[in-house]
Amino acid sequence: MIMGAEGFGTKSVNSKTYANMGLSEYDRGDKGNPKILWIVASVVERSVQKNEKALKGSNKRGVVTVFHGTRAPVLTVQQYIERIFKYSNCSPSCFVVAYIYLERFLSLTHCLLTSLNVHRLLITSTMLAVKFVDDDCYNNAYYAKVGGITTTELNKLEMKFLEALDFRLHVSVENFDKYCLQLEKDTTEKLQIDRPLRIFAWGKGLVNKNISNCSPTVGGYTCRAF
């Protein structure tokens, strides 16, 4: 049984919000991914860009953790999140919980999201979210293959993440609702800002020739992300 947002037993958030984010009852036979994947990816990618711009301007590296790699992975954040969703068979609501865990981790460790740590933090936080939210969950070895890292490394990352959160994985209904509304608000505001810029760029003939490749299908369950 896969548990969706309704598994939190809440009716305090407008059902339209859940439906718009793809958090209601998601049928994997449906075409396309639930919108929550794009929402989380969008918010996370903007955070990475903002942090890297700030670090570059200050000539600082920021806090280096076990989640940092030596180089940025080939897969974008959105491609990586879509890959995790495709192979984990988890409920869409897991990505809201994963985002909550991610924010807790960053707040407690004073770590900044960058292209060098975002993928490892995402696979770890999402795996923990699935364990907390869904009835069924693959083992760490499977998630390691999906994430493109070794089982030994993922085990280490999981423990470090749990220690940082003091093993507190509980997410209340109220907190889940609050994050749903905030994520929806953040992405709505981004669309309102981006739309005029996009129209202006297209009007000037600056259409990206590779636009059809902006969301390529990520194939190969064993392909390496790092």
N, C-alpha and C positions, 0 to 999 in steps of 0.2 A: 504493500500500500504506500502510495506517495502522498505526502501530506502537503497541502497548499497553504495559502495564507489563511484560509478558513480554519485550518488546524489550530490556530491561535485562539479560536473561539471568540473573535471580536466582531462587533458590528458598529464600533464607534467611528470608524472611517467610512466615508461614503463608498458604497459598493462600486460606484462608477470609477473611483480611483483605483481600486483593485483590478477592475476590468481593463482600464486603460493601460495599466502597467503589466498586464498579463499574469496577475497573481491569483485570479479566481480559480477556476477549474481548467487547467491547461491540458489539452489533448495533444500528445506527441504526434498524432496523425495530422495535426493542423500544419498548414504551410507557414514557413517562417518561424523565427524565434520569438519568444515573449519579449515585450518591450523593455522589461526590467533589465535585460542583459545590456541593451544599448544605453539605458539610463545610468547604470552603475559604471559602465565603461567610459561614458562621456565625462562623468564627474571625476573619476579616478584619473583619466588622461589629462584633464585640465589641471588637476592638482600636481601631477608630475611636471607638466610644462611650466607651471607657475614656480614650483620649487627649484627646478633646474635653472630657470632664468635668474632667480634670486641668488642661488649659489654661485652661478657664473659671475654675476655682478659683484659679489663680495669676495670672490676667490677662496671660498671655503668649501670643504668637502662634505660637511655635515657628519652626523653620527654614522659610523660604519658598523654593521651588524653581520651576523651569520647569514642574513637574508640577501646580502649584497653579492653580486656576481662581478666578474672582471670586465664583462662587456654586456651591452644591452642585447637581449634576445631578438631574433628576427621577427617573431610574431608581435603584432600590435596588441595592446590591451584588449581591444574588442575581439580580435581573432582568438586570443587566449581564453577569454571568458566564454566565447561561443564553443570553443573546443571542450572546455571543462563541462559545460552543460550537455553537449552532444554525447559524450562518453560516460558521464557519471549517472545519467538517468535520474537526476535529482529534481526536486520541485523548484519552480522559479523563486519561491519565497526564500530559499536558501541563500540567494544572492543579496537579499536585503539584510539577512542575519550576518552574512559574511562581511558586508560593508560595516555593520555595527561593530563587529569584532575588530575590523581593521582600524576604525577610528579609535577604539579603546586602546589598541596596541600603540598607535602613533602618539596618543595623548600621554600614555604612561611611560613610554620610552624616549619621548622627545625626538623620535626619528622622523625624517622627512621622506615622503614617497618620491622615488626617482626611477629612471628607466633601468637602473641596476638592481633594484630590490622589489619592484612592484609585482613581477610575475611570481616570485617565490612567496611573497606575502599573500597573493591572491589564491594560489593553490592550497596554501596552508589554512587560511581563514575559511575558504569555501569547504574544504574537507571537514573541518571542525563543525561548520554550520550544518552540513548534511548529517553528521553524526548526532547533532542536537535536534534537528527538525524532523528528519525523515525516519521512517520505520526501518528501511533497508539502506545499507551502505556498503560499498566495496571496501576491501582492505587497503592498507597503506601502500602495498606493493602495486596495486592497480592504479591508485592515484598518482604514484610516482611516475608510472609510464605515461599517464595522461599529461602530467605536468612537465615531462621531459627531464626529470632528475632521478637520482638513484633512491632506492628505498631507504638506505642508510641515511641519506641526507634529509629526506622528508621526515623520517622519524625524529631526527635531531631538530629540524625546524618546528615540528609540532610541539615538542617538549619546550623549546625556547619560547614559543608563542604562548603556550599554556602558563608557563611560569610568569611571563610578563603580565598576563591577565589574572594571575593568582588563581588560576583554574576556575574563574567565574564566567561561565558560559551562558548563564540564564539571561534570557531576553524577555522582558515583560510585554504584555499585550500593548500597554500604553507606549512603551518605548518603540516597539515595532511600528505602531501606527504613526508615531511622531516622525520616524525616519522615512516612512512611505510618503508622507505629506511633504517633507523637506526635499526629498529626492525629486518628487514630481515638480515642486516649485522651482528648484534649481535648474532643471532641464527645460522647463517652460520658459524661464527667463532667458536661458541661453539661446533658445530658438528665436525668441523675439529680437534678440540682439544680432544673431547671425543672419537672419533672413534678409534684411536690407543690404548687408555686406555682400551676400551671395548674389543678390539681384544686380547690384552695382558691378560686381566683377564679371558676371555673365554679359551684362550690357556692353562692357568694354571689350568683349571678345576674349576674355581670359579664361575660357573654359579649359579645365584640366583634361587632357587627352586620355589620361589613365583613370578617369572617374568611374568607369565601369569596373575597375579593379579595386575599388575602395573597400569592399567587403568580400574578399575572395573566400571560397570554401576552403577550410583547413582540413586537409585529408591526412589519412595515415595515423592510426591509433598509436603506432610506435614512433612517430616522427619526433625528433628531439627539439625542444623549444629553446634550450640554452646552449 
